Amino acid sequence: MQTLETDRLILREWRLEDLDNLYECMGNPNVGPVGGWEPHADRHASLSVLKAFIEDNDRWAVALKKSEKAIGAVRLYPDENRGQFSARHSAWLINYFLAQAHWGQGYMTEAVQRVVQYAFEEMGAELLGVSHRPGNDRSKRVIEKCGFQYAGTIARGDKNYDGQIFDSVCYSILKRRESE
């Protein structure tokens, strides 16, 4: 996974030393349920997730440049449901989470904008998608600030860790052509 940088952030691979920072996110009852997971009861649960992040190597740790403290994550993965784009391997989905202590400071918008740039300019992506649950206005603002357009709502399209079903509010963005 390529390391990416912004003015204030480094998007890098996850490390075992990130355990306490990951637990800060994953153990928080205001973060986990919005993302679909049960808040972690202890560091052991977060360690299992961290090991999977490291093994899968499919998401960046969003880290503050000044301290390298991991404050969240961004994942970029293939979207297999986009017809011609999927056939060309040029459709991708983004998801993310951020520690509550860092909400409202523009960090996730900065991180997602950098991932969008990377996907279009360096990976050859043509279409990116992202979604949030109804009522997650913070995530909605990140998505809109990053240039995504509302594409529709999938009724009962998302399932929580406890089996509760939610709608999925979907957005996408197309790569601009040189002539546009």
ABEGO torsion letter per residue (X at the ends): XBBBBBAABBBBBBBAAAAAAAAAAAABAAAAAAAGBBBBABAAAAAAAAAAAAAAGABBBBBBAAAGBBAEBBBBBBBAAAEAAAAAGABBBBBBBBBAAABGAGAAAAAAAAAAAAAAAAAGBABBBBBBBBGBAAAAAAAAAAGBBBAEBBBGABBBAAGBBBBBBBBBBBBBBAAX
